[in-house]
Amino acid sequence: MESTTDNVRSQMRKGVLEYCILCILSKKDAYASNIIDELKAANMIVVEGTLYPLLIRQKNQGLLTYRWEESTQGPPRKYYEITDKGRAQLAEMDAAWQEMVLSIDTLKR
């Protein structure tokens, strides 16, 4: 059974996953497994069933695109890439995040 603390963390993570995906893709193109690995490395645990709907939504919004690349190990891989619109959205999210952090810090003082 999930504790209240775990539930709060889970809800907060879900709220920032789209932001995190754009952050990852702003550094380099990646396929889903790479994105999941980076999220896990940052303690933002996510499963493929959570990631794919977010990637599809962001693609449909024009924030990212993808291309297929042949793989030396197995089938071709779908590499995701941030678009100019995605970079603009990321800049807005960065500003909103900084504003939120400042607001919370103010409230905590």
C-alpha positions as CSV (number, residue, x, y, z in Angstrom):
1,M,0.0,0.0,0.0
2,E,1.3,3.4,-1.0
3,S,2.0,5.8,1.9
4,T,0.7,9.4,1.9
5,T,4.3,10.7,1.3
6,D,4.8,8.4,-1.6
7,N,1.5,9.5,-3.1
8,V,2.4,13.2,-2.8
9,R,5.8,12.5,-4.4
10,S,4.1,10.6,-7.2
11,Q,1.6,13.4,-7.9
12,M,4.4,16.0,-7.9
13,R,6.5,14.0,-10.3
14,K,3.6,13.5,-12.7
15,G,3.1,17.3,-12.8
16,V,6.7,17.9,-14.0
17,L,7.3,15.0,-16.3
18,E,6.5,16.9,-19.5
19,Y,8.9,19.6,-18.4
20,C,11.6,16.9,-17.6
21,I,11.1,15.3,-21.0
22,L,11.7,18.6,-22.8
23,C,14.8,19.2,-20.6
24,I,16.3,15.9,-21.6
25,L,15.6,16.4,-25.3
26,S,17.0,19.9,-25.2
27,K,20.4,18.4,-24.6
28,K,20.3,15.7,-27.2
29,D,17.9,13.5,-29.2
30,A,16.9,10.3,-27.5
31,Y,14.8,7.2,-27.8
32,A,12.3,6.2,-25.1
33,S,14.7,3.9,-23.2
34,N,17.3,6.7,-23.0
35,I,14.6,9.1,-21.6
36,I,13.5,6.6,-19.0
37,D,17.1,6.0,-18.0
38,E,17.7,9.7,-17.5
39,L,14.5,10.1,-15.5
40,K,15.5,7.1,-13.3
41,A,19.0,8.6,-12.8
42,A,17.3,11.7,-11.5
43,N,15.0,9.7,-9.2
44,M,12.0,10.5,-11.4
45,I,10.9,6.9,-11.7
46,V,8.7,6.4,-14.7
47,V,7.5,3.4,-16.7
48,E,7.0,3.1,-20.5
49,G,3.3,3.1,-20.0
50,T,3.5,6.6,-18.5
51,L,6.1,7.9,-20.9
52,Y,4.6,7.1,-24.2
53,P,1.3,9.0,-23.8
54,L,3.3,12.0,-22.8
55,L,5.6,11.7,-25.8
56,I,2.5,11.3,-28.1
57,R,0.8,14.4,-26.5
58,Q,4.0,16.5,-26.9
59,K,4.4,15.4,-30.5
60,N,0.8,16.2,-31.2
61,Q,1.3,19.7,-29.7
62,G,4.3,20.2,-32.0
63,L,6.8,20.3,-29.1
64,L,8.8,17.4,-30.4
65,T,9.2,15.2,-33.5
66,Y,10.8,11.9,-34.1
67,R,12.8,9.9,-36.7
68,W,13.6,6.2,-37.1
69,E,17.2,5.1,-37.0
70,E,18.5,1.6,-37.7
71,S,19.9,-0.2,-34.7
72,T,22.8,-2.6,-34.6
73,Q,20.9,-4.5,-31.9
74,G,17.3,-5.3,-32.9
75,P,14.7,-3.2,-34.7
76,P,15.0,0.4,-35.7
77,R,14.7,2.9,-32.9
78,K,12.4,6.0,-32.7
79,Y,14.5,9.0,-31.7
80,Y,12.7,12.0,-30.3
81,E,13.9,15.5,-31.0
82,I,12.7,18.8,-29.5
83,T,11.3,21.4,-32.0
84,D,11.7,25.2,-32.0
85,K,8.1,25.3,-30.5
86,G,9.3,22.8,-27.8
87,R,12.3,25.0,-27.0
88,A,10.0,28.0,-26.6
89,Q,7.7,26.0,-24.4
90,L,10.7,24.8,-22.3
91,A,11.8,28.4,-21.9
92,E,8.3,29.3,-20.6
93,M,8.4,26.3,-18.3
94,D,11.8,27.3,-17.0
95,A,10.5,30.7,-16.1
96,A,7.4,29.3,-14.5
97,W,9.5,26.8,-12.5
98,Q,11.8,29.5,-11.2
99,E,8.8,31.7,-10.2
100,M,7.3,28.7,-8.3
101,V,10.5,28.0,-6.5
102,L,10.8,31.6,-5.4
103,S,7.2,31.6,-4.3
104,I,7.6,28.5,-2.2
105,D,10.8,29.8,-0.7
106,T,9.0,33.0,0.2
107,L,6.2,31.0,1.9
108,K,8.7,28.8,3.8
109,R,10.5,31.8,5.3
